[in-house]
């Protein structure tokens, strides 16, 4: 599956586009569309172990920048599965991270991670209640903490880190 040709941005990601996401000085910015594979090729060769993955294995939809750019992407590891059912990862020049097993899990990951009171705080008091509202709208049955989302993904994909070159 080519990581950008003909793929439509899921509605849930479009809903997140206008929500400011910043935590400890790092922000997550959603792209207006998926990063073209030609752009992914430019940096992914530096971080992926030879023969382990290709630029076509990742569908990049967001970026963070602190010292260097890291990308948030769907990891297209489930053949034939919808984009929304693919795991979400953070890859780039920082340590690779498996964030969630699906877009639904990722929405709750964000809702918990970017709210000082987490998803269990009172919605009206939450610093970024919009994330909880979006997660509730698009993934009402997946409510969980960011730690739970990461753990669930790690159980399913225990060898994720093996894809990447260790410096």
N, C-alpha and C positions, 0 to 999 in steps of 0.2 A: 504494500500500500504506500503510495507516494505521500509523504508527510504534509503536503500542502495543496496539491492539485485537486480542485473540485470539492474540497472539504468545507463545510459550512460551520461557522462558529456556533456552538450550542447556545441556546437561548439563556441558560443559566450563566454562562460566561459573559454574555452581552449585558446581562443585568448587573454584573459586578463591575463593569467598566468604569462607572462613575463613582464608585465607593472608594474613598481614600484609605489606603492600607499602609500603615507605617507602624513599626514596632522596633524599639531600640535603635532608632536612626536608620533602619532599613525599610524601604518601601517596596511594595509589589505593584507593578504596573501591568495592566492587561493590554495586549496588543489589539488593534482594531480587527485584525485577521490573523491567521496562522502565519508564522515566519516561513517564507519560501525556503524550500530545501536547499537552494543555492546559497542562501545565507547561513544555514545550519552547517553546511559542509565546511565553511571557513574556520569554524572553531572546534567542531566536534572531533576532528582527527587528533587534536591535542589531548583529549581527555578519555577517549574510548580505547580500550585495549584492542590491539589488532585482531581482526576476525571475530570480535565479540558482538558488535553492533554497527549499524550504519546510520547516516543521517535520516534515512527513510524510516527508521525505527522510532523516531521522536517527532511529535507534532507540537511545536512550541507555540504557546499562547500568552506567556507573560515573562517579565524580566524583573530582576532585582539588581541593585547596584550599591555596593558599599565600597569595597576596594576595587573589585573587578565584577564584571557582569556574570550573573548566574541566571539561568533560564528555567521557567516552569513549563512543563510539557506533559502531554500524554505519552506514555511509553506503549507503543503499539505491539504488545507482546501476546495478546489474545487473538489468534487468527479468526477472522470473520466476525468479531465482536464489534458492536457500535463504538464510536469514539467515547461516548459517555461511560462505557463499561470498561475502558482501559485504565490502568493505574496512572496516577499523577506523580511526577517526580520533579525534583529540583536538581539541575545539572549545570555544570559550567566549570569555573576555575576553583570554586570552593568544594567542600566535600559533597559528593552526590548524596541525595536524600530521597528515599521512597516515602512520599507524603501520605498517599491514600490509595486504596484499591480501585477506586472509581471516582467519577465526578461527584456523585452524590456524597460520598465520604469526604471528598475534598472540600465541599461546601461547608460541612460541619467542622472540618479541620480549621478552616479560615474563621468561622464564626466563633470558635472557642479560642484559637490562638490570638486573634486580634481584639479580644475583649478582656480587659483586666479582671472582670468578675466571671469570665467564662460563660458557657451557655446556660448555666444554672442560676446566674444572677437575675435580678428582676429586669425584664426587658426595657422598661422605661429608664432604668438607671444605667444601662449598659453604654459604654463609650461608643460602641459602633453597633447599635441595634439593627441597622440595615442588613448586616451580614446574617444575623439570626433570622430576620424576616425572609431574606432570599433563600437561605438554606431550608427554612420551613416550607417555603412555597414550592421549591423544586425537588426537595428530598425529605418529605415529612416523616418517612419511616426509617431514616438513617441517623437520627440524632445521636451524637456521640462526641466525646472530647477529642482534641487533636492527638493526644497520646493513644487513645483507643484506635483512631483511624490509622496512625502509623503502625501500631502493633499488628492490627489486622492485615495490613499490606505486607509487613515483614514476614508474617506467618506464611502467607501465600507465595511470596517471592524472596526466600531467604538468601539467594545468591545474587541479588541485584548489584551489590557493590563490586562483584567480580567482573562486571562489564567495563570497569574503569581502570585507567592507568594509575598506579600509586607512585607518587613522586617521593 
